[in-house]
Amino acid sequence: MQRARQLIKERGGNRVVSRRNVTREIIAAITELSAAPTDEEWRSKLIRAGMRHDQALIDHAEADAARQLIDSAADTPSAPRPRPGLTVAADDVDVIDGPAPMDFDTAFPDYDSEAI
């Protein structure tokens, strides 16, 4: 807002507004807006664009590796798992491939004390 007021003051205020002066101001503004950026501006833009491109390549490679890992894990056959809700006898637990069912009512372990 201050910059706009300064420009109005520099041109002589609102008294000098005419069709011809406004046309000149518009042409000057368009010329200023359409001016090509300096070499330093281009260089910084190209460097930032190159960094974004390199990071995108890394991100895509990581996503592709994760997809391949998941696909290969899905292709390997695993031992059949019991259906949810199926009760298993205590002597049959060693037959089941995988972790024991989690009891959600027990407290979580204190990992700080285990780490020491």
N, CA, C and O atoms as CSV, one atom per row, in Angstrom:
chain,resi,resn,atom,element,x,y,z
A,1,MET,N,N,0.826,-1.178,0.000
A,1,MET,CA,C,0.000,0.000,0.000
A,1,MET,C,C,0.879,1.253,0.000
A,1,MET,O,O,0.610,2.223,-0.708
A,2,GLN,N,N,1.941,1.203,0.819
A,2,GLN,CA,C,2.836,2.367,0.866
A,2,GLN,C,C,3.546,2.563,-0.470
A,2,GLN,O,O,3.742,3.692,-0.921
A,3,ARG,N,N,3.925,1.455,-1.091
A,3,ARG,CA,C,4.597,1.553,-2.392
A,3,ARG,C,C,3.653,2.171,-3.431
A,3,ARG,O,O,4.076,2.993,-4.243
A,4,ALA,N,N,2.376,1.775,-3.405
A,4,ALA,CA,C,1.403,2.340,-4.351
A,4,ALA,C,C,1.239,3.844,-4.118
A,4,ALA,O,O,1.185,4.625,-5.068
A,5,ARG,N,N,1.161,4.240,-2.845
A,5,ARG,CA,C,1.040,5.670,-2.540
A,5,ARG,C,C,2.280,6.436,-3.002
A,5,ARG,O,O,2.184,7.555,-3.505
A,6,GLN,N,N,3.446,5.808,-2.820
A,6,GLN,CA,C,4.681,6.454,-3.242
A,6,GLN,C,C,4.695,6.647,-4.757
A,6,GLN,O,O,5.110,7.701,-5.240
A,7,LEU,N,N,4.253,5.654,-5.502
A,7,LEU,CA,C,4.208,5.761,-6.961
A,7,LEU,C,C,3.239,6.849,-7.408
A,7,LEU,O,O,3.518,7.586,-8.354
A,8,ILE,N,N,2.087,6.948,-6.719
A,8,ILE,CA,C,1.109,7.992,-7.063
A,8,ILE,C,C,1.713,9.361,-6.797
A,8,ILE,O,O,1.537,10.284,-7.591
A,9,LYS,N,N,2.423,9.497,-5.687
A,9,LYS,CA,C,3.050,10.776,-5.345
A,9,LYS,C,C,4.132,11.136,-6.353
A,9,LYS,O,O,4.266,12.298,-6.737
A,10,GLU,N,N,4.914,10.129,-6.789
A,10,GLU,CA,C,5.992,10.365,-7.747
A,10,GLU,C,C,5.456,10.810,-9.109
A,10,GLU,O,O,6.111,11.583,-9.808
A,11,ARG,N,N,4.299,10.338,-9.480
A,11,ARG,CA,C,3.772,10.719,-10.799
A,11,ARG,C,C,3.069,12.061,-10.748
A,11,ARG,O,O,2.686,12.593,-11.790
A,12,GLY,N,N,2.890,12.621,-9.555
A,12,GLY,CA,C,2.285,13.948,-9.462
A,12,GLY,C,C,0.900,13.927,-8.856
A,12,GLY,O,O,0.195,14.935,-8.922
A,13,GLY,N,N,0.492,12.847,-8.283
A,13,GLY,CA,C,-0.821,12.754,-7.646
A,13,GLY,C,C,-1.900,12.401,-8.641
A,13,GLY,O,O,-1.627,12.050,-9.789
A,14,ASN,N,N,-3.131,12.501,-8.178
A,14,ASN,CA,C,-4.265,12.129,-9.027
A,14,ASN,C,C,-4.630,13.212,-10.037
A,14,ASN,O,O,-5.415,12.960,-10.952
A,15,ARG,N,N,-4.065,14.430,-9.884
A,15,ARG,CA,C,-4.403,15.521,-10.805
A,15,ARG,C,C,-3.865,15.260,-12.208
A,15,ARG,O,O,-4.425,15.757,-13.186
A,16,VAL,N,N,-2.801,14.498,-12.316
A,16,VAL,CA,C,-2.192,14.296,-13.631
A,16,VAL,C,C,-2.734,13.050,-14.345
A,16,VAL,O,O,-2.225,12.662,-15.397
A,17,VAL,N,N,-3.749,12.442,-13.778
A,17,VAL,CA,C,-4.296,11.225,-14.393
A,17,VAL,C,C,-5.044,11.610,-15.662
A,17,VAL,O,O,-5.977,12.413,-15.650
A,18,SER,N,N,-4.601,11.014,-16.735
A,18,SER,CA,C,-5.288,11.185,-18.006
A,18,SER,C,C,-5.164,9.862,-18.750
A,18,SER,O,O,-4.396,8.981,-18.361
A,19,ARG,N,N,-5.920,9.743,-19.807
A,19,ARG,CA,C,-5.889,8.502,-20.577
A,19,ARG,C,C,-4.476,8.231,-21.086
A,19,ARG,O,O,-3.996,7.098,-21.040
A,20,ARG,N,N,-3.831,9.257,-21.561
A,20,ARG,CA,C,-2.493,9.103,-22.118
A,20,ARG,C,C,-1.477,8.693,-21.038
A,20,ARG,O,O,-0.659,7.801,-21.262
A,21,ASN,N,N,-1.532,9.347,-19.867
A,21,ASN,CA,C,-0.605,9.014,-18.786
A,21,ASN,C,C,-0.846,7.600,-18.238
A,21,ASN,O,O,0.097,6.866,-17.943
A,22,VAL,N,N,-2.116,7.239,-18.112
A,22,VAL,CA,C,-2.438,5.897,-17.615
A,22,VAL,C,C,-1.950,4.838,-18.609
A,22,VAL,O,O,-1.442,3.790,-18.211
A,23,THR,N,N,-2.111,5.122,-19.911
A,23,THR,CA,C,-1.617,4.187,-20.924
A,23,THR,C,C,-0.110,4.023,-20.816
A,23,THR,O,O,0.404,2.908,-20.904
A,24,ARG,N,N,0.596,5.127,-20.628
A,24,ARG,CA,C,2.046,5.048,-20.459
A,24,ARG,C,C,2.424,4.243,-19.211
A,24,ARG,O,O,3.355,3.439,-19.244
A,25,GLU,N,N,1.698,4.464,-18.116
A,25,GLU,CA,C,1.980,3.727,-16.875
A,25,GLU,C,C,1.739,2.226,-17.062
A,25,GLU,O,O,2.513,1.399,-16.580
A,26,ILE,N,N,0.669,1.890,-17.758
A,26,ILE,CA,C,0.367,0.480,-18.001
A,26,ILE,C,C,1.463,-0.155,-18.840
A,26,ILE,O,O,1.915,-1.261,-18.544
A,27,ILE,N,N,1.888,0.537,-19.878
A,27,ILE,CA,C,2.960,0.012,-20.742
A,27,ILE,C,C,4.252,-0.153,-19.937
A,27,ILE,O,O,4.953,-1.154,-20.081
A,28,ALA,N,N,4.560,0.824,-19.096
A,28,ALA,CA,C,5.770,0.736,-18.275
A,28,ALA,C,C,5.677,-0.438,-17.300
A,28,ALA,O,O,6.662,-1.148,-17.098
A,29,ALA,N,N,4.499,-0.652,-16.690
A,29,ALA,CA,C,4.321,-1.750,-15.743
A,29,ALA,C,C,4.440,-3.097,-16.449
A,29,ALA,O,O,5.073,-4.019,-15.934
A,30,ILE,N,N,3.829,-3.211,-17.630
A,30,ILE,CA,C,3.917,-4.466,-18.386
A,30,ILE,C,C,5.352,-4.738,-18.797
A,30,ILE,O,O,5.806,-5.881,-18.744
A,31,THR,N,N,6.066,-3.708,-19.205
A,31,THR,CA,C,7.470,-3.871,-19.576
A,31,THR,C,C,8.289,-4.346,-18.384
A,31,THR,O,O,9.142,-5.222,-18.518
A,32,GLU,N,N,8.026,-3.763,-17.219
A,32,GLU,CA,C,8.754,-4.157,-16.008
A,32,GLU,C,C,8.431,-5.597,-15.617
A,32,GLU,O,O,9.320,-6.351,-15.221
A,33,LEU,N,N,7.160,-5.977,-15.728
A,33,LEU,CA,C,6.748,-7.337,-15.356
A,33,LEU,C,C,7.258,-8.385,-16.339
A,33,LEU,O,O,7.538,-9.520,-15.952
A,34,SER,N,N,7.379,-8.010,-17.598
A,34,SER,CA,C,7.787,-8.986,-18.608
A,34,SER,C,C,9.285,-9.001,-18.849
A,34,SER,O,O,9.763,-9.711,-19.734
A,35,ALA,N,N,10.028,-8.230,-18.076
A,35,ALA,CA,C,11.483,-8.208,-18.251
A,35,ALA,C,C,12.066,-9.569,-17.855
A,35,ALA,O,O,11.635,-10.189,-16.882
A,36,ALA,N,N,13.028,-10.000,-18.612
A,36,ALA,CA,C,13.667,-11.289,-18.334
A,36,ALA,C,C,14.453,-11.207,-17.029
A,36,ALA,O,O,15.074,-10.184,-16.739
A,37,PRO,N,N,14.428,-12.287,-16.240
A,37,PRO,CA,C,15.188,-12.271,-14.997
A,37,PRO,C,C,16.687,-12.253,-15.272
A,37,PRO,O,O,17.135,-12.621,-16.358
A,38,THR,N,N,17.436,-11.832,-14.300
A,38,THR,CA,C,18.894,-11.769,-14.450
A,38,THR,C,C,19.472,-13.179,-14.445
A,38,THR,O,O,18.795,-14.150,-14.108
A,39,ASP,N,N,20.741,-13.261,-14.828
A,39,ASP,CA,C,21.407,-14.574,-14.837
A,39,ASP,C,C,21.438,-15.194,-13.444
A,39,ASP,O,O,21.295,-16.408,-13.300
A,40,GLU,N,N,21.622,-14.370,-12.425
A,40,GLU,CA,C,21.671,-14.894,-11.051
A,40,GLU,C,C,20.311,-15.461,-10.640
A,40,GLU,O,O,20.244,-16.505,-9.990
A,41,GLU,N,N,19.231,-14.780,-11.015
A,41,GLU,CA,C,17.896,-15.298,-10.708
A,41,GLU,C,C,17.664,-16.625,-11.410
A,41,GLU,O,O,17.150,-17.567,-10.807
A,42,TRP,N,N,18.042,-16.704,-12.683
A,42,TRP,CA,C,17.875,-17.951,-13.423
A,42,TRP,C,C,18.706,-19.062,-12.797
A,42,TRP,O,O,18.236,-20.190,-12.649
A,43,ARG,N,N,19.940,-18.738,-12.432
A,43,ARG,CA,C,20.838,-19.738,-11.857
A,43,ARG,C,C,20.239,-20.306,-10.569
A,43,ARG,O,O,20.232,-21.520,-10.368
A,44,SER,N,N,19.735,-19.425,-9.696
A,44,SER,CA,C,19.166,-19.911,-8.441
A,44,SER,C,C,17.901,-20.738,-8.684
A,44,SER,O,O,17.668,-21.738,-8.004
A,45,LYS,N,N,17.081,-20.317,-9.662
A,45,LYS,CA,C,15.879,-21.096,-9.984
A,45,LYS,C,C,16.247,-22.473,-10.529
A,45,LYS,O,O,15.629,-23.472,-10.160
A,46,LEU,N,N,17.251,-22.529,-11.404
A,46,LEU,CA,C,17.663,-23.805,-11.982
A,46,LEU,C,C,18.281,-24.719,-10.934
A,46,LEU,O,O,18.066,-25.931,-10.968
A,47,ILE,N,N,19.042,-24.157,-10.009
A,47,ILE,CA,C,19.624,-24.974,-8.945
A,47,ILE,C,C,18.524,-25.573,-8.078
A,47,ILE,O,O,18.561,-26.762,-7.762
A,48,ARG,N,N,17.545,-24.755,-7.690
A,48,ARG,CA,C,16.440,-25.270,-6.866
A,48,ARG,C,C,15.629,-26.317,-7.620
A,48,ARG,O,O,15.225,-27.325,-7.040
A,49,ALA,N,N,15.388,-26.086,-8.906
A,49,ALA,CA,C,14.643,-27.066,-9.708
A,49,ALA,C,C,15.428,-28.364,-9.832
A,49,ALA,O,O,14.841,-29.445,-9.774
A,50,GLY,N,N,16.738,-28.278,-10.000
A,50,GLY,CA,C,17.565,-29.482,-10.068
A,50,GLY,C,C,17.538,-30.265,-8.768
A,50,GLY,O,O,17.503,-31.496,-8.783
A,51,MET,N,N,17.554,-29.555,-7.635
A,51,MET,CA,C,17.491,-30.233,-6.337
A,51,MET,C,C,16.146,-30.928,-6.153
A,51,MET,O,O,16.090,-32.055,-5.661
A,52,ARG,N,N,15.057,-30.255,-6.551
A,52,ARG,CA,C,13.731,-30.886,-6.453
A,52,ARG,C,C,13.649,-32.113,-7.358
A,52,ARG,O,O,13.063,-33.126,-6.976
A,53,HIS,N,N,14.230,-32.029,-8.551
A,53,HIS,CA,C,14.220,-33.157,-9.482
A,53,HIS,C,C,14.998,-34.343,-8.912
A,53,HIS,O,O,14.534,-35.481,-8.967
A,54,ASP,N,N,16.182,-34.070,-8.365
A,54,ASP,CA,C,16.984,-35.144,-7.778
A,54,ASP,C,C,16.268,-35.803,-6.604
A,54,ASP,O,O,16.295,-37.026,-6.466
A,55,GLN,N,N,15.622,-34.989,-5.752
A,55,GLN,CA,C,14.893,-35.556,-4.617
A,55,GLN,C,C,13.703,-36.381,-5.103
A,55,GLN,O,O,13.385,-37.413,-4.512
A,56,ALA,N,N,13.051,-35.940,-6.161
A,56,ALA,CA,C,11.926,-36.703,-6.708
A,56,ALA,C,C,12.407,-38.052,-7.235
A,56,ALA,O,O,11.729,-39.062,-7.048
A,57,LEU,N,N,13.567,-38.083,-7.893
A,57,LEU,CA,C,14.114,-39.357,-8.367
A,57,LEU,C,C,14.405,-40.301,-7.204
A,57,LEU,O,O,14.130,-41.498,-7.288
A,58,ILE,N,N,14.964,-39.760,-6.115
A,58,ILE,CA,C,15.247,-40.574,-4.932
A,58,ILE,C,C,13.945,-41.098,-4.338
A,58,ILE,O,O,13.848,-42.277,-3.996
A,59,ASP,N,N,12.949,-40.231,-4.214
A,59,ASP,CA,C,11.656,-40.643,-3.648
A,59,ASP,C,C,11.003,-41.735,-4.487
A,59,ASP,O,O,10.457,-42.694,-3.943
A,60,HIS,N,N,11.057,-41.594,-5.796
A,60,HIS,CA,C,10.456,-42.597,-6.674
A,60,HIS,C,C,11.211,-43.919,-6.576
A,60,HIS,O,O,10.589,-44.982,-6.592
A,61,ALA,N,N,12.529,-43.874,-6.476
A,61,ALA,CA,C,13.314,-45.102,-6.347
A,61,ALA,C,C,12.994,-45.801,-5.029
A,61,ALA,O,O,12.880,-47.026,-4.998
A,62,GLU,N,N,12.847,-45.042,-3.939
A,62,GLU,CA,C,12.495,-45.632,-2.653
A,62,GLU,C,C,11.101,-46.259,-2.700
A,62,GLU,O,O,10.887,-47.348,-2.168
A,63,ALA,N,N,10.166,-45.571,-3.332
A,63,ALA,CA,C,8.808,-46.110,-3.434
A,63,ALA,C,C,8.792,-47.380,-4.281
A,63,ALA,O,O,8.079,-48.332,-3.966
A,64,ASP,N,N,9.583,-47.391,-5.363
A,64,ASP,CA,C,9.652,-48.579,-6.212
A,64,ASP,C,C,10.281,-49.748,-5.455
A,64,ASP,O,O,9.825,-50.884,-5.584
A,65,ALA,N,N,11.326,-49.479,-4.666
A,65,ALA,CA,C,11.958,-50.544,-3.883
A,65,ALA,C,C,10.987,-51.101,-2.841
A,65,ALA,O,O,10.939,-52.310,-2.614
A,66,ALA,N,N,10.211,-50.210,-2.206
A,66,ALA,CA,C,9.227,-50.663,-1.223
A,66,ALA,C,C,8.139,-51.505,-1.890
A,66,ALA,O,O,7.703,-52.519,-1.345
A,67,ARG,N,N,7.706,-51.068,-3.084
A,67,ARG,CA,C,6.681,-51.836,-3.801
A,67,ARG,C,C,7.200,-53.214,-4.171
A,67,ARG,O,O,6.487,-54.208,-4.031
A,68,GLN,N,N,8.443,-53.278,-4.646
A,68,GLN,CA,C,9.020,-54.565,-5.017
A,68,GLN,C,C,9.169,-55.469,-3.798
A,68,GLN,O,O,8.962,-56.679,-3.892
A,69,LEU,N,N,9.525,-54.888,-2.658
A,69,LEU,CA,C,9.649,-55.672,-1.427
A,69,LEU,C,C,8.308,-56.245,-1.007
A,69,LEU,O,O,8.219,-57.405,-0.606
A,70,ILE,N,N,7.269,-55.436,-1.099
A,70,ILE,CA,C,5.929,-55.907,-0.739
A,70,ILE,C,C,5.456,-56.958,-1.723
A,70,ILE,O,O,4.873,-57.966,-1.324
A,71,ASP,N,N,5.704,-56.730,-3.020
A,71,ASP,CA,C,5.290,-57.705,-4.030
A,71,ASP,C,C,6.013,-59.038,-3.850
A,71,ASP,O,O,5.405,-60.099,-3.996
A,72,SER,N,N,7.304,-58.989,-3.535
A,72,SER,CA,C,8.051,-60.233,-3.356
A,72,SER,C,C,7.600,-60.940,-2.091
A,72,SER,O,O,7.582,-62.170,-2.057
A,73,ALA,N,N,7.233,-60.197,-1.043
A,73,ALA,CA,C,6.730,-60.820,0.183
A,73,ALA,C,C,5.366,-61.454,-0.060
A,73,ALA,O,O,5.045,-62.483,0.534
A,74,ALA,N,N,4.568,-60.851,-0.924
A,74,ALA,CA,C,3.250,-61.405,-1.217
A,74,ALA,C,C,3.369,-62.655,-2.086
A,74,ALA,O,O,2.496,-63.522,-2.041
A,75,ASP,N,N,4.437,-62.759,-2.875
A,75,ASP,CA,C,4.617,-63.913,-3.749
A,75,ASP,C,C,5.126,-65.151,-3.012
A,75,ASP,O,O,4.901,-66.272,-3.470
A,76,THR,N,N,5.806,-64.970,-1.883
A,76,THR,CA,C,6.342,-66.126,-1.160
A,76,THR,C,C,5.227,-66.780,-0.370
A,76,THR,O,O,4.477,-66.102,0.332
A,77,PRO,N,N,5.117,-68.090,-0.481
A,77,PRO,CA,C,4.053,-68.788,0.257
A,77,PRO,C,C,4.402,-68.826,1.747
A,77,PRO,O,O,5.569,-68.959,2.114
A,78,SER,N,N,3.411,-68.711,2.577
A,78,SER,CA,C,3.610,-68.787,4.023
A,78,SER,C,C,2.719,-69.889,4.575
A,78,SER,O,O,1.795,-70.360,3.912
A,79,ALA,N,N,3.015,-70.280,5.783
A,79,ALA,CA,C,2.230,-71.338,6.426
A,79,ALA,C,C,0.814,-70.830,6.664
A,79,ALA,O,O,0.616,-69.643,6.925
A,80,PRO,N,N,-0.161,-71.709,6.577
A,80,PRO,CA,C,-1.537,-71.265,6.793
A,80,PRO,C,C,-1.728,-70.763,8.219
A,80,PRO,O,O,-1.213,-71.346,9.173
A,81,ARG,N,N,-2.451,-69.711,8.343
A,81,ARG,CA,C,-2.717,-69.123,9.660
A,81,ARG,C,C,-4.145,-69.483,10.059
A,81,ARG,O,O,-5.023,-69.617,9.206
A,82,PRO,N,N,-4.367,-69.636,11.354
A,82,PRO,CA,C,-5.743,-69.938,11.790
A,82,PRO,C,C,-6.662,-68.747,11.555
A,82,PRO,O,O,-6.220,-67.598,11.551
A,83,ARG,N,N,-7.920,-69.028,11.363
A,83,ARG,CA,C,-8.900,-67.968,11.174
A,83,ARG,C,C,-9.042,-67.151,12.449
A,83,ARG,O,O,-8.877,-67.694,13.541
A,84,PRO,N,N,-9.344,-65.861,12.341
A,84,PRO,CA,C,-9.559,-65.063,13.551
A,84,PRO,C,C,-10.707,-65.624,14.368
A,84,PRO,O,O,-11.739,-66.012,13.822
A,85,GLY,N,N,-10.523,-65.664,15.667
A,85,GLY,CA,C,-11.551,-66.191,16.553
A,85,GLY,C,C,-11.458,-67.691,16.769
A,85,GLY,O,O,-12.195,-68.245,17.585
A,86,LEU,N,N,-10.567,-68.350,16.054
A,86,LEU,CA,C,-10.408,-69.788,16.198
A,86,LEU,C,C,-9.588,-70.072,17.451
A,86,LEU,O,O,-8.507,-69.511,17.626
A,87,THR,N,N,-10.089,-70.929,18.310
A,87,THR,CA,C,-9.351,-71.260,19.528
A,87,THR,C,C,-8.368,-72.372,19.226
A,87,THR,O,O,-8.663,-73.304,18.478
A,88,VAL,N,N,-7.183,-72.252,19.830
A,88,VAL,CA,C,-6.123,-73.211,19.596
A,88,VAL,C,C,-5.720,-73.813,20.935
A,88,VAL,O,O,-5.570,-73.100,21.927
A,89,ALA,N,N,-5.550,-75.093,20.952
A,89,ALA,CA,C,-5.131,-75.756,22.181
A,89,ALA,C,C,-3.694,-75.370,22.501
A,89,ALA,O,O,-2.923,-75.038,21.601
A,90,ALA,N,N,-3.324,-75.411,23.798
A,90,ALA,CA,C,-1.997,-74.985,24.244
A,90,ALA,C,C,-0.897,-75.831,23.618
A,90,ALA,O,O,0.178,-75.304,23.329
A,91,ASP,N,N,-1.129,-77.134,23.395
A,91,ASP,CA,C,-0.083,-77.979,22.816
A,91,ASP,C,C,0.042,-77.785,21.310
A,91,ASP,O,O,1.007,-78.266,20.717
A,92,ASP,N,N,-0.901,-77.098,20.672
A,92,ASP,CA,C,-0.836,-76.843,19.239
A,92,ASP,C,C,-0.195,-75.493,18.893
A,92,ASP,O,O,-0.057,-75.160,17.716
A,93,VAL,N,N,0.192,-74.723,19.901
A,93,VAL,CA,C,0.705,-73.386,19.642
A,93,VAL,C,C,2.000,-73.433,18.859
A,93,VAL,O,O,2.226,-72.561,18.020
A,94,ASP,N,N,2.868,-74.418,19.095
A,94,ASP,CA,C,4.136,-74.480,18.389
A,94,ASP,C,C,3.949,-74.827,16.915
A,94,ASP,O,O,4.885,-74.657,16.134
A,95,VAL,N,N,2.798,-75.296,16.514
A,95,VAL,CA,C,2.534,-75.627,15.122
A,95,VAL,C,C,2.254,-74.362,14.314
A,95,VAL,O,O,2.543,-74.313,13.118
A,96,ILE,N,N,1.696,-73.348,14.957
A,96,ILE,CA,C,1.307,-72.125,14.266
A,96,ILE,C,C,2.553,-71.309,13.968
A,96,ILE,O,O,3.367,-71.043,14.853
A,97,ASP,N,N,2.688,-70.915,12.706
A,97,ASP,CA,C,3.828,-70.099,12.303
A,97,ASP,C,C,3.486,-68.636,12.523
A,97,ASP,O,O,2.518,-68.145,11.942
A,98,GLY,N,N,4.243,-67.929,13.337
A,98,GLY,CA,C,4.000,-66.514,13.553
A,98,GLY,C,C,3.988,-66.181,15.016
A,98,GLY,O,O,4.122,-67.064,15.863
A,99,PRO,N,N,3.830,-64.915,15.322
A,99,PRO,CA,C,3.875,-64.476,16.716
A,99,PRO,C,C,2.629,-64.909,17.476
A,99,PRO,O,O,1.566,-65.146,16.901
A,100,ALA,N,N,2.798,-65.001,18.761
A,100,ALA,CA,C,1.664,-65.362,19.604
A,100,ALA,C,C,0.665,-64.218,19.593
A,100,ALA,O,O,1.053,-63.063,19.412
A,101,PRO,N,N,-0.607,-64.517,19.782
A,101,PRO,CA,C,-1.603,-63.442,19.774
A,101,PRO,C,C,-1.314,-62.448,20.898
A,101,PRO,O,O,-0.864,-62.831,21.978
A,102,MET,N,N,-1.578,-61.172,20.631
A,102,MET,CA,C,-1.297,-60.127,21.606
A,102,MET,C,C,-2.482,-59.963,22.527
A,102,MET,O,O,-3.632,-59.920,22.089
A,103,ASP,N,N,-2.183,-59.870,23.824
A,103,ASP,CA,C,-3.222,-59.626,24.812
A,103,ASP,C,C,-3.313,-58.118,25.013
A,103,ASP,O,O,-2.402,-57.520,25.586
A,104,PHE,N,N,-4.384,-57.499,24.556
A,104,PHE,CA,C,-4.514,-56.052,24.615
A,104,PHE,C,C,-4.823,-55.547,26.019
A,104,PHE,O,O,-4.774,-54.341,26.261
A,105,ASP,N,N,-5.140,-56.442,26.945
A,105,ASP,CA,C,-5.444,-56.028,28.308
A,105,ASP,C,C,-4.195,-55.891,29.172
A,105,ASP,O,O,-4.264,-55.277,30.237
A,106,THR,N,N,-3.059,-56.441,28.754
A,106,THR,CA,C,-1.836,-56.336,29.544
A,106,THR,C,C,-1.199,-54.967,29.323
A,106,THR,O,O,-1.411,-54.319,28.297
A,107,ALA,N,N,-0.406,-54.542,30.321
A,107,ALA,CA,C,0.284,-53.250,30.217
A,107,ALA,C,C,1.467,-53.378,29.271
A,107,ALA,O,O,2.056,-54.452,29.146
A,108,PHE,N,N,1.811,-52.294,28.613
A,108,PHE,CA,C,2.977,-52.300,27.741
A,108,PHE,C,C,4.238,-52.369,28.588
A,108,PHE,O,O,4.258,-51.844,29.701
A,109,PRO,N,N,5.287,-53.004,28.084
A,109,PRO,CA,C,6.525,-53.074,28.857
A,109,PRO,C,C,7.189,-51.697,28.955
A,109,PRO,O,O,6.972,-50.826,28.113
A,110,ASP,N,N,7.996,-51.523,29.994
A,110,ASP,CA,C,8.740,-50.294,30.178
A,110,ASP,C,C,10.039,-50.414,29.407
A,110,ASP,O,O,10.999,-51.022,29.880
A,111,TYR,N,N,10.066,-49.828,28.207
A,111,TYR,CA,C,11.207,-49.990,27.321
A,111,TYR,C,C,12.447,-49.276,27.853
A,111,TYR,O,O,13.567,-49.685,27.549
A,112,ASP,N,N,12.266,-48.210,28.645
A,112,ASP,CA,C,13.430,-47.518,29.205
A,112,ASP,C,C,14.189,-48.428,30.157
A,112,ASP,O,O,15.420,-48.446,30.144
A,113,SER,N,N,13.472,-49.183,30.983
A,113,SER,CA,C,14.156,-50.076,31.922
A,113,SER,C,C,14.772,-51.276,31.207
A,113,SER,O,O,15.781,-51.817,31.658
A,114,GLU,N,N,14.171,-51.691,30.099
A,114,GLU,CA,C,14.731,-52.812,29.350
A,114,GLU,C,C,15.989,-52.410,28.602
A,114,GLU,O,O,16.863,-53.246,28.375
A,115,ALA,N,N,16.097,-51.142,28.212
A,115,ALA,CA,C,17.240,-50.689,27.439
A,115,ALA,C,C,18.495,-50.563,28.299
A,115,ALA,O,O,19.609,-50.577,27.776
A,116,ILE,N,N,18.321,-50.442,29.595
A,116,ILE,CA,C,19.486,-50.260,30.483
A,116,ILE,C,C,20.140,-51.571,30.800
A,116,ILE,O,O,21.130,-51.606,31.531
